[in-house]
Amino acid sequence: MIGYPEDGALAAGIGTPGPALQTALPAQDRLQDTAPESPTTPSAAAVGPALPGASFEAVPEGEPLGLVAGWWPVAFSSEVSTAPRGVRLGSRQIVVYRDEDRVVRALTDRCPHRRVPLSMGTVTSAGLRCGYHGWVFDGASGRCTVIPDLAPEKPSGRIRAVAHPVLEKGGFVFVWSGPGAPEPFAPALPVAGWDWARPRGPVIRGVVEARAPHAELSEALLINPGAALGLGWLLGGGEEMLGPQLAVDGAGVVARRCRLTWSLPRRRTYDPISKRTTIATVATTVATGMTAAVAETPAGRTAAWVTIGLTPVGAYRTIVRWRVETPGVGARVASAVRRLTAVGRPPAGRRAARRLEKAADAAGSGWDPAVERLRALRAGLPVSPVPTP
């Protein structure tokens, strides 16, 4: 039992057995410790082992989610509502929801009373109500605000769920994975001038779970996102015609590539069936693998923006979410192509997963100058800002 100042009143209020009986009860039936979990020094059991396929370096002790510190995407903004939604990030289950002011909140998906998932609860004006005994938790701080059997007394300030910093940007919901105060959100295209606030056109979304490590998927998307996501018609999916133009800073790697639009058989060695090419700039952040791509028209104008978020949910499983935004008439053309290319094919989710898994395998066994620089940044090595001759 925890020595709250009001421990006796709490025990009497909710019918909790006294200390002697607690000792005699089986471990699973005893009152769970409801003291707050420290965001800086979680127990090894709570954190679990760091995910080898989901981190780019040795994860320091004290990382609450078993991941390197960063803003990790966990959902599209459209996926989060006042109905609590359970998601997984790294080694922990998280519940995300919107409060009555439509602000996104994130808590560890576990009531500190009986460990019931909070995603089974409901949103009230006082916070997120657990579906088991009705305890209510504030989404911003995690503090317990209501215990029905204790009313009108206020619960102890030590009773709280674990709250996670959360924000919305560019149609995604991000959760901070590190200990302590979060760092400012960094855009996915720090060198190419990506603007999360720019006016956008209509949106095409996709989400799939791939059986591949997070690190290898981020490398595959830096090499050829068109082929990996089935967006070759927009970003180019065939062979590269020229070596990539690279730019590197501490946050990530940017590669501008010219490649064949379609990955088709060749009639002869130097004679592709289609010679149409596409130029796209792709950038990947080091910490989380968040990727953004800008496709260009032959005249050099922007044809589309593609934003890709990777959510590691296991050592060899990653959820991939992407948003395609095209201005003007391009949006209608993109929607038509998406519909036509889906006709008569296997279910989109499994087909998309197979593409991503194949691309991740190829990235792990091949060589690419942009990927080499990304790996060097992960390892903390000095990296030249321009490709070597």
C-alpha positions in Angstrom: 0.0 0.0 0.0 1.2 3.5 -0.7 1.2 5.9 2.2 -1.0 8.7 0.9 -2.0 11.2 3.5 -5.6 10.2 2.9 -4.9 6.5 2.5 -7.3 5.5 5.2 -10.2 7.6 3.6 -9.4 6.2 0.2 -9.4 2.6 1.4 -12.7 3.2 3.2 -14.2 5.1 0.2 -13.6 2.5 -2.4 -13.7 -0.6 -0.3 -10.0 -1.5 -0.5 -8.7 -4.2 1.9 -6.4 -3.1 4.7 -2.6 -3.7 4.7 -2.9 -7.0 6.5 -5.4 -8.4 4.0 -3.5 -6.9 1.1 -0.5 -9.0 2.1 -2.6 -12.2 2.2 -4.2 -11.6 -1.2 -2.7 -13.0 -4.4 -0.4 -10.4 -6.1 -2.8 -9.8 -9.0 -5.6 -8.9 -6.6 -3.7 -6.3 -4.6 -4.1 -2.6 -5.0 -1.7 -1.4 -7.7 0.8 1.3 -6.9 -0.7 4.5 -8.2 2.3 6.8 -7.7 3.3 8.6 -10.9 5.8 7.0 -13.1 8.8 9.2 -13.4 9.3 10.4 -17.0 13.1 10.5 -16.5 13.7 7.2 -14.6 11.1 4.6 -15.6 11.7 1.0 -14.4 13.3 -1.5 -16.7 10.1 -3.6 -16.6 8.0 -0.6 -17.7 10.3 0.3 -20.6 11.3 -3.1 -21.8 14.3 -3.6 -24.1 15.0 -1.1 -26.8 13.7 -2.1 -30.2 16.8 -2.9 -32.4 14.9 -2.3 -35.6 13.3 0.9 -34.4 16.2 3.0 -33.2 19.1 4.4 -35.0 21.6 4.3 -32.2 22.1 2.9 -28.7 19.0 4.1 -26.8 20.1 5.9 -23.7 18.9 4.7 -20.3 15.7 6.5 -19.3 14.0 6.7 -22.7 10.4 6.0 -21.7 9.3 4.3 -24.9 12.4 2.3 -25.9 13.1 4.8 -28.8 15.5 7.6 -29.4 14.0 10.9 -28.4 11.9 12.6 -31.0 8.5 13.5 -32.3 7.0 10.2 -33.6 3.9 10.1 -35.7 1.2 7.8 -34.2 -1.9 8.7 -36.2 -3.5 10.9 -38.9 -5.3 13.9 -37.4 -8.5 12.5 -39.0 -8.0 9.2 -37.1 -8.2 11.0 -33.7 -11.6 12.0 -32.3 -13.4 12.2 -28.9 -13.6 8.3 -29.0 -10.3 7.2 -27.4 -8.0 5.3 -29.7 -5.3 2.9 -28.6 -2.0 3.0 -30.6 1.4 1.5 -30.1 4.6 3.4 -30.2 7.9 1.6 -29.4 7.5 -0.5 -26.3 4.3 1.1 -25.0 0.6 1.3 -25.7 -0.7 4.9 -25.8 -4.3 6.2 -25.9 -4.9 9.3 -28.0 -8.1 11.3 -28.1 -9.5 14.8 -28.4 -10.9 16.5 -25.3 -14.1 18.5 -25.4 -12.1 21.5 -26.7 -10.9 19.3 -29.6 -7.3 19.4 -28.3 -5.4 16.2 -28.9 -4.2 14.4 -25.7 -2.0 11.3 -25.2 -1.7 9.1 -22.1 -0.2 5.7 -21.5 -3.0 3.3 -22.2 -3.2 1.9 -18.7 -5.3 3.0 -15.7 -3.0 3.2 -12.7 -5.8 1.7 -10.5 -6.3 -1.8 -12.1 -4.2 -1.5 -15.3 -7.3 -1.5 -17.6 -6.7 0.1 -21.0 -7.9 3.7 -20.9 -8.8 3.4 -24.6 -11.9 1.5 -23.3 -13.1 4.7 -21.5 -15.0 7.8 -22.5 -14.1 11.5 -22.7 -15.9 13.8 -20.2 -15.5 17.5 -19.3 -13.2 16.5 -16.5 -10.9 14.3 -18.6 -10.7 10.7 -19.8 -12.9 8.4 -17.7 -11.7 4.8 -17.2 -14.3 2.3 -18.3 -13.8 0.0 -15.3 -14.2 2.0 -12.0 -14.8 5.4 -13.5 -11.6 7.1 -12.4 -11.1 10.3 -14.5 -7.7 11.6 -15.6 -6.7 15.0 -16.9 -5.3 14.7 -20.5 -2.6 17.4 -20.1 -1.0 16.3 -16.8 -2.4 12.8 -16.3 -3.6 13.7 -12.8 -6.6 11.9 -11.4 -9.4 14.4 -11.1 -12.3 12.2 -10.0 -12.8 9.0 -8.0 -16.5 8.4 -7.9 -16.5 6.6 -4.5 -14.3 9.3 -3.0 -16.4 12.3 -3.9 -16.7 15.0 -2.9 -13.1 14.7 -1.7 -10.4 15.3 -4.3 -8.0 12.4 -5.1 -4.4 12.5 -4.0 -2.1 14.4 -6.4 0.1 11.3 -6.5 -2.6 9.4 -8.4 -2.0 9.9 -12.1 -1.7 8.3 -15.5 1.4 8.9 -17.6 0.8 11.9 -19.9 2.9 12.3 -23.1 3.6 15.6 -25.0 1.6 15.6 -28.2 1.0 17.9 -31.1 -0.6 18.1 -34.6 1.3 19.1 -37.7 0.7 18.6 -41.4 -2.2 16.2 -40.8 -0.3 14.0 -38.4 -0.5 13.5 -34.7 3.0 13.3 -33.1 4.0 12.0 -29.6 7.3 12.9 -27.9 9.2 9.8 -26.9 12.0 11.3 -24.8 12.3 12.1 -21.1 11.8 15.6 -19.8 10.6 18.6 -21.8 10.2 18.0 -25.5 12.4 19.7 -28.2 10.8 22.0 -30.8 9.2 20.2 -33.7 11.6 20.0 -36.6 10.1 19.9 -40.2 10.8 16.9 -42.4 12.5 19.0 -45.1 15.0 21.2 -43.1 17.2 21.9 -46.1 14.7 22.1 -49.0 12.5 24.6 -47.1 9.5 22.3 -46.4 6.7 24.4 -45.0 4.1 22.6 -42.9 1.8 25.6 -43.0 1.7 26.1 -46.8 -1.7 26.0 -48.5 -2.4 22.5 -49.8 -4.8 20.8 -52.2 -7.0 17.8 -51.8 -5.4 14.9 -49.9 -5.0 11.1 -50.7 -4.1 9.1 -47.6 -2.7 5.6 -47.1 -1.7 3.5 -44.1 -0.3 0.0 -43.9 1.6 -2.2 -41.5 4.8 -3.7 -42.9 6.9 -6.6 -41.6 10.2 -4.7 -41.8 12.5 -2.9 -39.4 11.9 0.9 -39.1 15.5 1.8 -40.0 15.5 -0.1 -43.2 12.1 1.2 -44.3 13.3 4.8 -43.7 16.3 4.1 -46.0 14.1 2.5 -48.7 11.9 5.7 -48.7 15.0 7.9 -49.0 16.1 5.9 -52.0 12.9 5.4 -54.0 9.6 6.3 -52.3 7.7 6.0 -55.6 8.5 2.3 -55.9 8.1 1.6 -52.2 4.6 3.2 -52.0 3.3 2.5 -55.4 3.5 6.2 -56.3 5.9 5.8 -59.3 3.5 7.7 -61.5 3.9 10.7 -59.2 7.5 10.5 -57.7 9.1 8.2 -60.3 9.6 4.5 -59.6 12.2 3.3 -62.2 16.0 3.4 -62.5 17.9 6.6 -61.7 19.2 8.4 -64.8 21.7 10.6 -62.8 23.5 10.4 -59.5 21.5 12.2 -56.7 22.2 15.7 -55.6 22.6 15.6 -51.8 22.4 18.1 -49.0 23.1 17.2 -45.4 22.6 18.9 -42.0 22.4 17.6 -38.5 18.6 16.9 -38.8 18.6 14.7 -41.9 19.5 14.0 -45.5 18.0 15.5 -48.6 18.4 13.9 -52.0 17.2 15.3 -55.4 16.9 12.5 -58.0 15.9 12.1 -61.6 14.7 8.6 -62.4 12.5 6.9 -65.0 8.8 7.3 -64.1 7.9 3.7 -64.7 9.7 0.5 -63.7 9.2 -1.5 -66.9 11.1 -4.2 -68.8 13.6 -3.0 -71.3 13.5 -3.9 -75.0 17.3 -3.8 -75.1 19.9 -3.0 -72.5 19.9 0.8 -73.2 16.4 1.0 -74.6 13.6 1.3 -71.9 10.0 1.0 -73.1 9.2 4.4 -71.6 11.8 7.1 -71.4 9.7 9.5 -69.4 11.5 10.8 -66.3 10.4 12.4 -63.0 12.4 14.6 -60.7 11.7 14.5 -57.0 13.4 15.8 -53.9 13.2 13.5 -50.9 14.3 14.2 -47.3 14.5 12.0 -44.3 15.0 13.0 -40.7 17.6 11.2 -38.7 15.8 10.8 -35.4 12.4 9.4 -36.5 12.7 8.7 -40.3 9.9 11.2 -41.0 10.1 11.7 -44.8 8.8 14.3 -47.2 9.0 14.3 -51.0 8.3 17.1 -53.5 7.6 16.0 -57.1 8.4 18.5 -59.9 6.8 19.0 -63.3 9.0 19.2 -66.4 8.8 23.0 -66.1 10.2 22.9 -62.6 6.9 23.6 -60.8 5.7 21.6 -57.7 3.4 18.8 -58.8 2.8 17.2 -55.4 3.8 17.0 -51.8 4.1 13.6 -50.1 4.6 13.3 -46.4 5.4 9.9 -44.9 5.4 9.0 -41.2 6.8 5.8 -39.8 5.6 4.3 -36.5 7.7 1.4 -35.0 5.4 -1.0 -33.2 7.9 -3.9 -32.9 11.5 -4.8 -33.7 10.4 -5.9 -37.2 7.0 -4.2 -37.6 6.4 -0.7 -38.7 3.2 1.2 -39.5 3.6 3.5 -42.5 1.3 6.4 -43.1 1.5 8.7 -46.2 -0.3 11.8 -47.4 -0.3 12.9 -51.0 -1.3 16.5 -51.6 -1.6 17.9 -55.2 -2.6 21.4 -56.2 -5.3 22.2 -58.8 -6.2 19.8 -61.5 -3.4 17.5 -60.5 -5.6 16.4 -57.5 -8.3 15.1 -59.8 -5.8 13.3 -62.0 -4.1 11.7 -59.0 -7.4 10.5 -57.6 -8.3 9.0 -61.0 -5.0 7.2 -61.3 -5.3 5.8 -57.8 -8.7 4.3 -58.6 -7.6 2.9 -61.9 -4.4 1.3 -60.6 -6.4 -0.5 -57.9 -8.7 -2.4 -60.3 -8.3 -6.1 -60.4 -5.4 -6.3 -58.0 -5.0 -8.0 -54.5 -6.2 -6.1 -51.5 -4.4 -2.8 -51.3 -3.1 -3.2 -47.7 -1.3 -6.5 -48.3 -0.1 -5.4 -51.7 1.3 -2.1 -50.3 2.9 -4.0 -47.4 4.7 -6.4 -49.9 6.1 -3.4 -51.8 7.5 -1.8 -48.7 9.0 -5.1 -47.4 10.7 -5.7 -50.8 12.0 -2.1 -50.8 13.3 -2.5 -47.2 15.1 -5.7 -48.1 16.7 -4.1 -51.1 17.8 -1.1 -49.1 19.5 -3.3 -46.5 21.6 -5.1 -49.1 22.4 -2.3 -51.6 24.5 0.9 -51.6 23.3 4.5 -52.0 25.2 7.7 -51.2 22.2 9.3 -49.4 21.7 6.2 -47.2 25.4 6.1 -46.4 25.2 9.6 -45.1 22.0 8.9 -43.2 23.7 5.9 -41.5 26.7 8.1 -40.6 24.5 10.7 -39.0 22.8 8.0 -36.9 26.2 6.8 -35.7 27.2 10.4 -34.9 30.0 10.5 -37.5 31.1 13.6 -39.4 29.3 13.8 -42.7 30.3 15.8 -45.8 27.4 18.1 -46.9 28.0 17.3 -50.6 28.6 14.0 -52.4 32.1 12.9 -52.9 33.2 12.8 -56.6 
